[in-house]
């Protein structure tokens, strides 16, 4: 997951955890040695969002990840 939103290290970790946790909807079984459920989170810190909490960003990113999993399965 890559975003351009300015996030602290703690916020980026939270968003990454949120998105990774949502991946279990499309990957079954999850957290096995060979299921490919690894995810990396990065930010370029280019855009400052005021009034948007990291959990809101994580929710949107989780939905995008879900769409990507569904697209890959087609």
Steps between C-alpha positions, in 0.01 A plus 500: 500500500639838400338831586599862458326609821718639779489248783708448810671164538232390747217609268658323204537184707133519600381550142723214383363269768147597411550425130690177566227380734236563234682275254369192680164554328646389169794280596407168657673355693672809637833525689647176373857463376404495131189716460678818386334731751803724547435873472730800526382851586677813378424870471659776296371764747391734219141584598371621834140403564327709760198355674563145378605249761736214412225246570287662229790476257550138608134424430526640147830321439349174626221527244752567222701194610180292496423619145855411394467148641170452320647631173800269530269200552306558177 
